């Protein structure tokens, strides 16, 4: 199925499935001994997964020529922001009970929270400028430069996860490897495209 218009409702349903699973678990009381930690961990992991999937769209389009896949990028990015917002809300509401002073101290003194909060702050302008109208207002080049911050946000998300787990660093390491691979593919494809343009330009002059 290569038509992204047909894929959109499927991808949207898949992206909402983790939330439905958490809601069902909360209703049944099956989220374990520490349900707040389970919700926090799940929403954080899904934020990172969806962000990496968002970053995978452009390399996939360039490598396969499947241009319609770009239609999924904004939706995936907004779902990443949605889960990131739930992740932050769980911490602010259920964990800290809106104790702003304690949270401010956490951001300053606990590095993994500093990294996670910084990642979320970077996602805010990306979500706010995801509409077609904002792309026109910013201009394509400025919009693309701004949205490269998604790589920084994802890297901070990996660091946040790494510092959080402390002992078993294999899960965040896997996400870090995926992110590095996506960045490498993007750089290689961009270099190849620039070399191809330069070659065509020399041929035209000849």
C-alpha positions as CSV (number, residue, x, y, z in Angstrom):
1,X,0.0,0.0,0.0
2,X,1.9,3.0,-1.3
3,X,-0.8,5.7,-1.1
4,X,-0.2,7.7,2.0
5,X,-3.8,8.9,2.0
6,X,-4.9,5.3,2.6
7,X,-2.2,4.8,5.2
8,X,-3.0,7.8,7.2
9,X,-6.0,6.4,9.2
10,X,-4.0,3.1,9.8
11,X,-1.0,5.0,11.1
12,X,-3.2,7.2,13.2
13,X,-4.9,4.2,14.8
14,X,-1.6,2.6,15.4
15,X,-0.2,5.8,17.0
16,X,-3.3,5.9,19.4
17,X,-3.0,2.2,20.3
18,X,-0.4,2.8,23.1
19,X,-2.7,5.4,24.7
20,X,-5.7,3.0,24.5
21,X,-3.5,0.3,26.1
22,X,-2.6,2.6,29.0
23,X,-6.2,3.7,29.5
24,X,-7.4,0.1,29.5
25,X,-4.6,-0.8,32.0
26,X,-5.5,2.0,34.2
27,X,-9.2,1.0,34.2
28,X,-8.3,-2.6,34.9
29,X,-5.6,-1.7,37.4
30,X,-3.1,-3.8,35.5
31,X,-0.3,-1.2,35.2
32,X,1.8,-2.7,38.0
33,X,2.8,-1.7,41.4
34,X,3.7,1.9,40.2
35,X,1.1,2.9,37.6
36,X,2.4,6.5,37.4
37,X,5.9,5.2,36.5
38,X,4.4,2.9,33.9
39,X,2.5,5.8,32.3
40,X,5.5,8.1,32.4
41,X,7.9,5.4,30.9
42,X,5.4,4.4,28.2
43,X,4.6,8.0,27.1
44,X,8.3,8.9,27.0
45,X,9.3,5.9,25.0
46,X,6.5,6.4,22.5
47,X,7.5,10.1,22.1
48,X,11.0,9.0,21.1
49,X,9.7,6.2,18.8
50,X,7.4,8.5,17.0
51,X,10.0,11.2,16.7
52,X,12.4,8.8,15.1
53,X,9.7,7.5,12.8
54,X,9.1,11.2,11.8
55,X,12.8,11.6,11.0
56,X,12.8,8.4,9.0
57,X,10.2,9.7,6.5
58,X,12.6,12.0,4.5
59,X,15.4,9.4,4.1
60,X,12.8,6.8,3.1
61,X,11.4,9.1,0.5
62,X,14.8,9.9,-0.9
63,X,16.0,6.3,-1.0
64,X,12.8,4.7,-2.4
65,X,11.3,7.5,-4.5
66,X,8.0,7.0,-2.5
67,X,7.0,10.7,-2.5
68,X,3.6,10.2,-1.0
69,X,5.1,9.1,2.3
70,X,5.9,12.7,3.1
71,X,2.2,13.1,3.8
72,X,2.7,11.1,7.0
73,X,5.5,13.2,8.4
74,X,3.4,16.0,9.9
75,X,1.0,13.5,11.5
76,X,3.8,11.5,13.0
77,X,5.5,14.6,14.3
78,X,2.3,15.8,15.9
79,X,1.7,12.5,17.6
80,X,5.3,12.6,18.9
81,X,4.5,16.0,20.4
82,X,1.2,14.7,21.7
83,X,2.9,11.8,23.6
84,X,5.6,14.2,24.8
85,X,2.9,16.5,26.2
86,X,1.3,13.5,28.0
87,X,4.8,12.5,29.3
88,X,5.3,16.0,30.7
89,X,1.8,16.3,32.0
90,X,2.2,13.0,33.9
91,X,5.3,14.3,35.6
92,X,3.8,17.7,36.4
93,X,0.4,16.5,37.6
94,X,0.6,12.9,38.8
95,X,4.2,12.9,40.0
96,X,4.8,16.4,41.3
97,X,1.2,17.6,41.8
98,X,2.0,21.0,40.3
99,X,4.8,21.8,42.7
100,X,6.5,24.3,40.5
101,X,9.3,25.0,42.9
102,X,10.2,21.4,43.2
103,X,10.0,20.9,39.4
104,X,12.3,23.9,38.8
105,X,14.8,22.4,41.2
106,X,14.5,19.1,39.3
107,X,15.2,20.8,36.0
108,X,18.3,22.5,37.3
109,X,19.7,19.7,39.5
110,X,18.8,16.4,37.8
111,X,20.5,16.1,34.4
112,X,18.0,13.5,32.9
113,X,15.1,15.9,33.6
114,X,17.1,18.8,32.2
115,X,17.6,16.8,29.0
116,X,14.0,15.7,28.7
117,X,12.6,19.2,29.4
118,X,15.0,20.7,26.8
119,X,13.8,18.2,24.3
120,X,10.2,19.1,24.9
121,X,10.9,22.8,24.6
122,X,12.4,22.2,21.2
123,X,9.4,20.2,20.1
124,X,7.0,23.2,20.9
125,X,8.1,25.4,17.9
126,X,8.2,22.4,15.6
127,X,4.6,21.5,16.4
128,X,3.5,25.2,16.2
129,X,5.0,25.6,12.7
130,X,3.8,22.3,11.3
131,X,0.9,23.8,9.3
132,X,1.0,24.7,5.6
133,X,0.3,28.3,6.5
134,X,3.3,28.5,8.8
135,X,5.5,26.9,6.1
136,X,4.4,29.7,3.7
137,X,5.0,32.4,6.3
138,X,8.5,31.2,7.2
139,X,9.5,30.2,3.7
140,X,10.6,26.7,2.8
141,X,14.3,27.2,3.6
142,X,13.8,28.8,7.0
143,X,11.2,26.2,7.9
144,X,13.6,23.4,6.9
145,X,16.4,24.9,9.0
146,X,14.0,25.2,12.0
147,X,12.8,21.6,11.7
148,X,16.3,20.3,11.8
149,X,15.9,20.9,15.5
150,X,14.0,17.6,15.5
151,X,17.3,15.8,15.4
152,X,18.5,17.7,18.4
153,X,15.3,17.0,20.3
154,X,15.6,13.3,19.5
155,X,19.2,13.2,20.6
156,X,18.2,14.9,23.9
157,X,15.4,12.3,24.2
158,X,18.0,9.5,23.9
159,X,20.2,11.2,26.5
160,X,17.2,11.7,28.8
161,X,16.3,8.0,28.5
162,X,19.9,6.9,28.9
163,X,20.4,8.8,32.1
164,X,17.0,7.7,33.4
165,X,17.6,3.9,33.1
166,X,21.1,4.0,34.6
167,X,21.8,0.3,34.5
168,X,20.2,-1.3,31.5
169,X,21.2,1.1,28.8
170,X,20.4,-1.2,25.9
171,X,17.0,0.3,25.0
172,X,18.2,3.9,24.7
173,X,21.4,2.7,22.9
174,X,19.2,1.1,20.2
175,X,17.4,4.4,19.7
176,X,20.7,6.2,19.6
177,X,22.0,3.9,16.9
178,X,18.8,4.3,14.9
179,X,19.0,8.1,15.2
180,X,22.7,8.1,14.2
181,X,21.9,5.9,11.2
182,X,19.1,8.2,10.0
183,X,21.4,11.2,10.3
184,X,24.2,9.4,8.4
185,X,21.8,8.4,5.6
186,X,20.5,12.0,5.4
187,X,24.0,13.4,5.2
188,X,25.1,10.8,2.5
189,X,22.0,11.4,0.4
190,X,22.4,15.1,0.6
191,X,26.1,14.9,-0.4
192,X,25.2,12.6,-3.3
193,X,22.5,15.0,-4.5
194,X,24.9,17.9,-4.3
195,X,27.5,16.0,-6.2
196,X,25.0,15.1,-8.9
197,X,23.9,18.7,-9.3
198,X,27.5,19.8,-9.6
199,X,28.1,17.1,-12.2
200,X,25.1,18.2,-14.2
201,X,26.2,21.8,-14.0
202,X,29.7,21.0,-15.3
203,X,28.0,19.0,-18.2
204,X,25.8,21.9,-19.1
205,X,28.7,24.3,-19.2
206,X,30.7,21.9,-21.4
